[in-house]
Amino acid sequence: MPEPLGSGLIDWGLASRLGRRMAGEGESPLDPTQVATTSADALAKALAYTTLEPTGPVPPVEIVSRDEWIDSNLAELMKLMTPTEERLASEVDLPGPFGPIARKGLGAAAGAEAGAVVGYASQRVLGQYQVSLRPEPGDPRMLLVGANLAEAAGKLGVDAGAFLHWVLIHEQTHSIQFGSVPWLRECLAGLVSELLDAATGGIDLGAVISRAKDLVTPDPRAGFRRILDGELTRIFASEDQAQVMDRMSAVMAVVEGYAEHVMDAASIAQPELETMRERMDARRAQRTSLADTIARFLGLGAKLRQYELGKRWCDAVVAEAGIAGLDRVWESPETIPSLAELDDANAWIKRVLAPTAA
């Protein structure tokens, strides 16, 4: 059993124990030498397709277990949450004998939620480009969850080597993105910081009640689905917070959608590509109803929408302006599309590309 990851308000030790319990067992048959060779080839293919050029070396690929992935992500989350924990701890300083009980209860609840998130995700994540979203930079890591890769290839019925290469193109594309676009990490870190700062700023109950009315529909199933799709979170967000959430969603949709586009475009010679794409999309979308409900309540449902919406947008831009046109999206934070433009690629092309062409 790992040692607790921190001593603040959140019970990180509980988070680790619960996450590991949910993760379950899994063995990785991946050969480190093969992974290193495949990773280098995946990076070369992604670089040959995109016009981006990293300014330094990309992180080496690490094959990790589910438990190791959990601990790495909880450690990063703990560092990210430290300032927020300190503010919350000062606010949960109740007098009398109930103060410590309240603090312990809140810490356990937060730890359990964090453990549930990473525990559930650890069963499904294939690879991760782990980048610090704290104000201060840290060394990025490239993680492959070996057990999940082997299990997914088997369940999808695809060649394990081709599948590994395909997934690594996606992850290496993230290396290229963050290694080539100096403002990207700072942009995401800033948005996360804004959301965390706002989270401890109190709740306007009047505004909450007003916005909650928007979830009331004649069909209770539709209202419940809107809650599961994440709209409940927005009830507790001010107008400014909602704008930050929209901005974060747009940036992440482009980051993930771009990697999805490149992993297909740079793998065009693979005969298994169409099969892998079809079955991977089905794997993401066709979860059991219970798993889908858990994922949405934990905020993981947005990930699927980011893949879908972002890839569709990137595909549309490349169809009109090529990869060089799409790579204009990385010029500055202002060239990231809005949520409205993600549904209308031509509007972004007109705003960003058309003035140059004229």
C-alpha positions as CSV (number, residue, x, y, z in Angstrom):
1,M,0.0,0.0,0.0
2,P,1.5,3.4,-1.0
3,E,2.1,6.1,1.5
4,P,-0.4,9.0,1.6
5,L,0.5,11.5,-1.1
6,G,-0.1,14.6,1.0
7,S,-1.2,16.0,4.4
8,G,-3.6,18.7,3.3
9,L,-7.4,18.8,3.5
10,I,-7.9,16.1,0.8
11,D,-7.3,12.5,1.9
12,W,-4.9,11.6,-0.9
13,G,-4.0,8.3,0.8
14,L,-7.7,7.3,0.6
15,A,-7.7,8.4,-3.1
16,S,-4.7,6.1,-3.9
17,R,-6.2,3.1,-2.0
18,L,-9.6,3.5,-3.7
19,G,-8.1,4.1,-7.1
20,R,-5.9,1.0,-6.9
21,R,-8.8,-1.1,-5.7
22,M,-10.9,0.0,-8.6
23,A,-8.1,-0.5,-11.2
24,G,-7.9,-4.2,-10.8
25,E,-5.2,-6.5,-12.1
26,G,-3.6,-6.4,-15.5
27,E,-0.4,-7.7,-17.1
28,S,1.6,-6.0,-19.8
29,P,3.2,-8.2,-22.5
30,L,4.7,-5.1,-24.2
31,D,8.4,-5.4,-25.1
32,P,10.3,-2.2,-24.1
33,T,12.6,-2.5,-27.1
34,Q,9.7,-2.8,-29.6
35,V,7.9,0.1,-27.9
36,A,10.9,2.3,-28.2
37,T,11.4,1.5,-31.9
38,T,7.7,1.9,-32.6
39,S,7.6,5.2,-30.7
40,A,10.5,6.6,-32.7
41,D,8.8,5.7,-36.0
42,A,5.5,7.2,-34.8
43,L,7.2,10.4,-33.9
44,A,8.9,10.5,-37.3
45,K,5.6,10.0,-39.1
46,A,3.8,12.6,-37.1
47,L,6.6,15.1,-37.7
48,A,6.6,14.3,-41.5
49,Y,2.9,15.1,-41.7
50,T,2.5,18.3,-39.5
51,T,4.4,21.5,-40.0
52,L,5.1,21.9,-36.3
53,E,8.7,21.5,-35.0
54,P,9.5,20.9,-31.3
55,T,12.2,23.1,-29.9
56,G,13.7,20.3,-27.8
57,P,13.7,16.5,-27.3
58,V,10.4,14.8,-26.5
59,P,10.0,12.7,-23.4
60,P,10.8,9.0,-23.7
61,V,8.0,6.5,-23.5
62,E,7.4,4.8,-20.2
63,I,5.4,1.5,-19.9
64,V,3.5,1.7,-16.6
65,S,1.0,-0.4,-14.7
66,R,-2.4,0.9,-13.8
67,D,-1.3,1.5,-10.2
68,E,1.8,3.4,-11.4
69,W,-0.5,5.5,-13.7
70,I,-2.8,6.2,-10.8
71,D,0.0,7.3,-8.5
72,S,1.6,9.5,-11.1
73,N,-1.7,11.3,-11.8
74,L,-2.6,11.7,-8.1
75,A,0.8,13.1,-7.4
76,E,0.3,15.7,-10.1
77,L,-3.2,16.4,-9.0
78,M,-2.1,16.9,-5.4
79,K,0.5,19.5,-6.5
80,L,-2.1,21.2,-8.6
81,M,-4.6,21.3,-5.7
82,T,-2.3,22.4,-3.0
83,P,-3.1,26.2,-3.1
84,T,-6.9,25.4,-3.3
85,E,-6.6,22.9,-0.4
86,E,-4.9,25.6,1.8
87,R,-7.7,28.1,1.1
88,L,-10.4,25.5,1.8
89,A,-8.7,24.3,4.9
90,S,-8.8,27.8,6.4
91,E,-12.6,28.0,5.6
92,V,-13.3,24.7,7.2
93,D,-12.0,25.7,10.6
94,L,-15.2,25.1,12.6
95,P,-15.1,25.7,16.4
96,G,-15.7,23.0,19.0
97,P,-15.4,19.3,18.7
98,F,-17.2,19.1,15.3
99,G,-14.4,21.1,13.5
100,P,-12.0,18.1,13.1
101,I,-14.9,15.8,12.2
102,A,-16.1,18.2,9.5
103,R,-12.6,18.5,8.1
104,K,-12.0,14.8,8.1
105,G,-15.4,14.1,6.4
106,L,-14.8,16.7,3.7
107,G,-11.3,15.4,3.1
108,A,-12.5,11.8,2.8
109,A,-15.3,12.8,0.4
110,A,-12.8,14.7,-1.8
111,G,-10.3,11.8,-1.6
112,A,-12.9,9.3,-2.5
113,E,-14.0,11.3,-5.6
114,A,-10.4,11.7,-6.7
115,G,-9.8,8.0,-6.3
116,A,-12.9,7.1,-8.2
117,V,-11.9,9.3,-11.1
118,V,-8.4,7.9,-11.5
119,G,-9.5,4.4,-10.7
120,Y,-12.1,4.3,-13.4
121,A,-9.9,6.0,-15.9
122,S,-7.0,3.7,-15.2
123,Q,-9.0,0.8,-16.6
124,R,-9.4,2.5,-20.0
125,V,-6.6,4.9,-20.7
126,L,-4.1,3.6,-23.3
127,G,-1.5,6.4,-23.3
128,Q,-1.1,9.8,-21.8
129,Y,1.2,12.8,-22.5
130,Q,1.3,14.1,-18.9
131,V,2.0,17.8,-18.8
132,S,2.0,20.0,-15.7
133,L,-1.0,22.3,-15.5
134,R,0.4,24.1,-12.5
135,P,1.8,27.7,-12.9
136,E,5.3,26.4,-12.6
137,P,6.4,24.1,-15.4
138,G,7.5,20.5,-14.9
139,D,9.1,17.8,-17.0
140,P,6.4,16.1,-19.2
141,R,6.0,12.4,-19.3
142,M,4.8,10.0,-22.0
143,L,3.0,7.1,-20.3
144,L,1.7,3.9,-21.8
145,V,-0.6,1.6,-19.7
146,G,0.7,-1.7,-21.0
147,A,-2.1,-3.9,-19.7
148,N,-4.8,-1.7,-21.2
149,L,-3.1,-1.5,-24.6
150,A,-2.9,-5.3,-24.8
151,E,-6.4,-5.8,-23.5
152,A,-7.9,-3.2,-26.0
153,A,-6.1,-4.7,-29.0
154,G,-7.4,-8.1,-28.1
155,K,-11.0,-6.9,-27.6
156,L,-11.0,-4.9,-30.8
157,G,-9.6,-7.8,-32.7
158,V,-6.8,-5.8,-34.4
159,D,-3.1,-6.4,-34.8
160,A,-1.3,-5.5,-31.6
161,G,1.7,-4.0,-33.3
162,A,-0.3,-1.8,-35.7
163,F,-2.6,-0.7,-32.8
164,L,0.5,0.3,-30.7
165,H,1.9,2.3,-33.6
166,W,-1.4,4.1,-34.1
167,V,-1.8,5.0,-30.4
168,L,1.8,6.2,-30.2
169,I,1.2,8.5,-33.2
170,H,-1.6,10.1,-31.1
171,E,0.6,10.5,-28.1
172,Q,3.6,11.7,-30.0
173,T,1.4,14.3,-31.6
174,H,0.8,15.7,-28.2
175,S,4.6,15.8,-27.7
176,I,4.9,17.8,-30.9
177,Q,2.0,20.1,-29.9
178,F,3.4,21.0,-26.5
179,G,7.0,21.0,-27.6
180,S,6.3,23.4,-30.5
181,V,3.7,25.8,-29.1
182,P,5.3,27.6,-26.1
183,W,2.0,29.3,-25.0
184,L,-0.1,26.1,-25.0
185,R,0.8,24.8,-21.6
186,E,0.7,28.3,-20.0
187,C,-2.7,28.8,-21.6
188,L,-4.2,25.6,-20.1
189,A,-2.5,26.2,-16.8
190,G,-4.0,29.7,-16.6
191,L,-7.5,28.4,-17.4
192,V,-7.2,25.7,-14.7
193,S,-5.9,28.3,-12.2
194,E,-8.9,30.5,-13.0
195,L,-11.3,27.7,-12.4
196,L,-9.7,26.6,-9.2
197,D,-9.6,30.2,-7.8
198,A,-13.3,30.6,-8.7
199,A,-14.2,27.3,-7.1
200,T,-13.4,28.7,-3.6
201,G,-15.0,32.0,-4.2
202,G,-18.5,31.1,-3.0
203,I,-21.8,30.4,-4.8
204,D,-24.5,32.8,-5.8
205,L,-27.6,30.9,-4.7
206,G,-29.9,33.3,-6.6
207,A,-28.0,32.7,-9.8
208,V,-28.0,29.0,-9.1
209,I,-31.8,28.8,-8.8
210,S,-32.2,30.9,-11.9
211,R,-30.0,28.8,-14.0
212,A,-31.4,25.5,-12.6
213,K,-34.7,26.4,-14.2
214,D,-33.1,25.8,-17.5
215,L,-32.7,22.1,-16.7
216,V,-36.4,21.7,-16.2
217,T,-38.1,20.1,-19.2
218,P,-41.4,18.3,-19.9
219,D,-39.4,15.1,-20.4
220,P,-37.6,14.1,-17.1
221,R,-35.3,11.8,-19.0
222,A,-34.1,14.7,-21.1
223,G,-33.4,16.7,-18.0
224,F,-31.5,13.9,-16.4
225,R,-29.5,13.4,-19.6
226,R,-28.6,17.1,-19.6
227,I,-27.4,16.7,-16.0
228,L,-25.2,13.7,-16.9
229,D,-23.8,15.6,-19.9
230,G,-22.3,18.1,-17.5
231,E,-24.8,20.9,-17.4
232,L,-25.2,20.5,-13.6
233,T,-21.7,21.7,-13.2
234,R,-22.6,24.9,-15.1
235,I,-25.4,25.6,-12.6
236,F,-22.8,26.3,-10.0
237,A,-20.7,28.4,-12.3
238,S,-21.0,32.2,-12.6
239,E,-21.2,33.7,-16.1
240,D,-17.4,34.4,-16.0
241,Q,-16.7,30.9,-14.8
242,A,-18.8,29.4,-17.6
243,Q,-16.8,31.4,-20.1
244,V,-13.6,30.0,-18.8
245,M,-15.1,26.5,-18.9
246,D,-16.1,27.1,-22.5
247,R,-12.6,28.3,-23.4
248,M,-11.1,25.2,-21.7
249,S,-13.4,23.0,-23.6
250,A,-12.5,24.6,-26.9
251,V,-8.7,24.4,-26.3
252,M,-8.9,20.7,-25.2
253,A,-11.2,19.8,-28.2
254,V,-8.5,21.2,-30.6
255,V,-5.6,19.5,-28.7
256,E,-7.4,16.1,-28.7
257,G,-9.0,16.5,-32.1
258,Y,-5.7,17.5,-33.7
259,A,-4.0,14.3,-32.3
260,E,-6.9,12.2,-33.6
261,H,-6.6,13.8,-37.1
262,V,-2.8,13.2,-37.2
263,M,-3.0,9.6,-36.0
264,D,-5.2,8.8,-39.0
265,A,-3.5,11.0,-41.6
266,A,0.0,9.8,-40.6
267,S,-1.1,6.2,-40.6
268,I,-2.7,6.3,-44.0
269,A,-0.5,3.4,-45.3
270,Q,-1.7,1.0,-42.7
271,P,-4.3,-1.4,-44.1
272,E,-5.8,-1.8,-40.6
273,L,-6.5,1.9,-40.2
274,E,-10.2,1.9,-41.1
275,T,-10.9,-1.1,-38.9
276,M,-9.0,0.4,-36.0
277,R,-10.8,3.7,-36.3
278,E,-14.2,2.2,-36.6
279,R,-13.7,-0.2,-33.6
280,M,-12.0,2.4,-31.4
281,D,-14.8,4.9,-31.9
282,A,-17.3,2.1,-31.1
283,R,-15.3,1.2,-27.9
284,R,-15.4,4.9,-26.8
285,A,-19.1,5.3,-27.5
286,Q,-20.6,1.9,-26.6
287,R,-20.0,1.7,-22.9
288,T,-22.4,-0.1,-20.6
289,S,-25.1,2.2,-19.3
290,L,-23.7,2.0,-15.7
291,A,-20.1,2.8,-16.9
292,D,-21.5,5.6,-19.0
293,T,-23.4,7.0,-16.1
294,I,-20.3,6.8,-13.8
295,A,-18.1,8.4,-16.5
296,R,-20.5,11.3,-17.0
297,F,-20.9,12.0,-13.2
298,L,-17.2,12.0,-12.8
299,G,-16.8,14.5,-15.6
300,L,-15.2,12.0,-18.1
301,G,-18.0,12.2,-20.6
302,A,-16.6,15.4,-21.9
303,K,-13.5,13.6,-23.1
304,L,-15.4,11.7,-25.7
305,R,-17.1,14.9,-27.0
306,Q,-13.6,16.5,-27.3
307,Y,-12.4,13.7,-29.4
308,E,-15.4,13.7,-31.7
309,L,-15.9,17.5,-32.0
310,G,-12.2,18.3,-32.3
311,K,-11.4,15.7,-34.9
312,R,-14.5,16.6,-37.0
313,W,-13.3,20.3,-36.9
314,C,-9.7,19.4,-37.8
315,D,-10.8,17.2,-40.7
316,A,-13.0,19.9,-42.1
317,V,-10.2,22.6,-41.9
318,V,-7.7,20.3,-43.6
319,A,-10.2,19.5,-46.3
320,E,-10.4,23.2,-47.1
321,A,-6.9,24.5,-46.3
322,G,-4.6,21.6,-45.8
323,I,-2.4,20.8,-42.8
324,A,-0.6,24.1,-43.1
325,G,-3.9,25.9,-42.8
326,L,-4.9,23.8,-39.7
327,D,-1.5,24.5,-38.1
328,R,-2.4,28.2,-38.1
329,V,-4.5,27.3,-35.0
330,W,-1.3,27.2,-33.0
331,E,-0.2,30.7,-33.7
332,S,-1.6,32.2,-30.6
333,P,-4.4,31.7,-28.0
334,E,-6.6,34.0,-30.2
335,T,-6.4,31.6,-33.1
336,I,-8.0,28.8,-31.1
337,P,-11.6,28.4,-32.3
338,S,-14.6,29.3,-30.1
339,L,-17.1,26.7,-29.3
340,A,-19.3,28.2,-32.0
341,E,-16.5,28.0,-34.6
342,L,-15.9,24.3,-33.6
343,D,-19.4,23.7,-35.1
344,D,-18.6,25.8,-38.1
345,A,-15.1,25.4,-39.5
346,N,-15.8,27.8,-42.3
347,A,-16.4,30.6,-39.7
348,W,-12.9,30.0,-38.3
349,I,-11.3,29.8,-41.7
350,K,-12.9,33.1,-42.6
351,R,-11.7,34.7,-39.4
352,V,-8.2,33.4,-39.3
353,L,-7.2,32.3,-42.8
354,A,-9.2,34.5,-45.1
355,P,-7.5,37.8,-44.0
356,T,-4.1,36.4,-44.9
357,A,-5.3,35.1,-48.2
358,A,-6.7,38.5,-49.0
